[in-house]
């Protein structure tokens, strides 16, 4: 597996990985058209790559299998895991056939390192409690600080 920085050319990939993240349990809860129409979800990729956006792409045999990215969202347009205007919120998606093979951990570790290098003090996310990724987040030091609807908001102190 090869990791590389996400670029402006990765918009379609990040959109596809956002769809993977929203359909994490294998149930087709969203189509791409529904995701695009859902402003609260689409703000995680809309206008990618804005100043301050950063991300990592995982590739296997030169094909993308996943991505993790982060962006600053604001109080007037928060994400589900919004903590503050100065705390980037991360998103991650891994192709269903590539899950459970270490790509998620590698992506998150590289994204956390990028956030540290950018001198952020925290990074946040939102995860449904039944999502197996929640255990991965906890193992990397994320802690639950609240709840937004049916999802936990988690933060990692950097």
FENLINLIN-V765952 format. One record per residue. PHI is phi in whole degrees, -180 to 180 (NA if undefined). OMEGA is omega as a letter, one per 30 degrees, with the letter a starting at -180 (NA if undefined). NEAR is the number of other ideal C-beta (glycine too) atoms within 10 Angstrom. Layout:
BEGIN
phi=PHI omega=OMEGA near=NEAR
phi=PHI omega=OMEGA near=NEAR
END
This chain:
BEGIN
phi=NA omega=l near=14
phi=-118 omega=l near=12
phi=-108 omega=l near=17
phi=-144 omega=l near=14
phi=-66 omega=l near=11
phi=-72 omega=l near=24
phi=-126 omega=l near=12
phi=-60 omega=l near=9
phi=-73 omega=a near=9
phi=-92 omega=a near=21
phi=-53 omega=a near=15
phi=-64 omega=l near=11
phi=-64 omega=a near=21
phi=-63 omega=l near=23
phi=-62 omega=l near=20
phi=-65 omega=l near=19
phi=-72 omega=l near=29
phi=-63 omega=l near=23
phi=-63 omega=l near=20
phi=-59 omega=a near=18
phi=-65 omega=a near=23
phi=-73 omega=l near=19
phi=-107 omega=a near=16
phi=-57 omega=a near=19
phi=-93 omega=l near=11
phi=87 omega=l near=7
phi=-87 omega=a near=7
phi=-78 omega=a near=10
phi=-72 omega=a near=12
phi=-133 omega=l near=17
phi=-99 omega=l near=12
phi=-62 omega=l near=11
phi=-63 omega=l near=8
phi=-67 omega=l near=13
phi=-65 omega=l near=20
phi=-62 omega=a near=16
phi=-80 omega=a near=11
phi=-93 omega=a near=12
phi=-55 omega=a near=9
phi=-63 omega=l near=10
phi=-83 omega=a near=20
phi=-67 omega=a near=14
phi=-63 omega=l near=17
phi=-72 omega=l near=24
phi=-128 omega=a near=24
phi=-56 omega=l near=14
phi=77 omega=l near=10
phi=-58 omega=g near=20
phi=-114 omega=l near=18
phi=-88 omega=l near=10
phi=-56 omega=a near=6
phi=95 omega=l near=11
phi=-71 omega=l near=17
phi=-150 omega=a near=19
phi=-166 omega=a near=26
phi=-134 omega=l near=23
phi=-117 omega=l near=22
phi=-102 omega=l near=25
phi=-126 omega=l near=16
phi=-130 omega=a near=14
phi=54 omega=l near=7
phi=66 omega=l near=6
phi=-114 omega=l near=9
phi=-67 omega=l near=21
phi=-121 omega=l near=21
phi=-177 omega=l near=27
phi=-156 omega=l near=30
phi=-131 omega=a near=30
phi=-147 omega=a near=28
phi=-143 omega=l near=27
phi=-152 omega=l near=22
phi=-82 omega=l near=17
phi=-113 omega=a near=21
phi=-117 omega=a near=11
phi=-59 omega=l near=8
phi=-82 omega=l near=6
phi=-145 omega=a near=11
phi=-76 omega=l near=16
phi=-91 omega=a near=23
phi=-67 omega=l near=22
phi=-107 omega=a near=24
phi=-63 omega=l near=19
phi=-121 omega=a near=20
phi=-174 omega=a near=16
phi=-62 omega=a near=11
phi=-103 omega=a near=9
phi=-117 omega=l near=20
phi=-66 omega=l near=24
phi=-105 omega=a near=24
phi=-95 omega=l near=26
phi=-129 omega=l near=24
phi=-148 omega=l near=27
phi=-145 omega=l near=26
phi=-131 omega=l near=25
phi=-52 omega=a near=17
phi=-54 omega=a near=11
phi=-75 omega=a near=8
phi=-106 omega=a near=18
phi=-72 omega=l near=17
phi=78 omega=a near=10
phi=-120 omega=l near=14
phi=98 omega=a near=12
phi=-66 omega=a near=22
phi=-61 omega=l near=22
phi=-63 omega=l near=13
phi=-64 omega=l near=18
phi=-63 omega=a near=26
phi=-64 omega=l near=23
phi=-61 omega=l near=14
phi=-67 omega=l near=18
phi=-68 omega=l near=24
phi=-62 omega=l near=21
phi=-61 omega=l near=12
phi=-64 omega=l near=20
phi=-66 omega=l near=20
phi=-64 omega=a near=13
phi=-63 omega=l near=10
phi=-84 omega=l near=13
phi=68 omega=l near=7
phi=-77 omega=l near=19
phi=-89 omega=a near=13
phi=-149 omega=l near=15
phi=-141 omega=a near=25
phi=-125 omega=l near=23
phi=-161 omega=l near=26
phi=-128 omega=a near=22
phi=-148 omega=l near=24
phi=-73 omega=a near=14
phi=-58 omega=a near=10
phi=-82 omega=a near=9
phi=-71 omega=a near=16
phi=-61 omega=l near=12
phi=-63 omega=l near=19
phi=-57 omega=l near=18
phi=-68 omega=l near=10
phi=-60 omega=l near=15
phi=-61 omega=l near=22
phi=-62 omega=a near=13
phi=-66 omega=l near=10
phi=-93 omega=l near=14
phi=105 omega=l near=12
phi=-68 omega=l near=23
phi=-128 omega=l near=11
phi=-76 omega=a near=14
phi=-120 omega=a near=13
phi=179 omega=a near=14
phi=-138 omega=l near=11
phi=-127 omega=a near=13
phi=64 omega=l near=7
phi=-97 omega=a near=10
phi=-122 omega=l near=17
phi=-90 omega=l near=21
phi=-95 omega=a near=20
phi=-122 omega=a near=23
phi=-134 omega=l near=22
phi=-115 omega=l near=21
phi=-79 omega=a near=9
phi=-97 omega=NA near=16
END
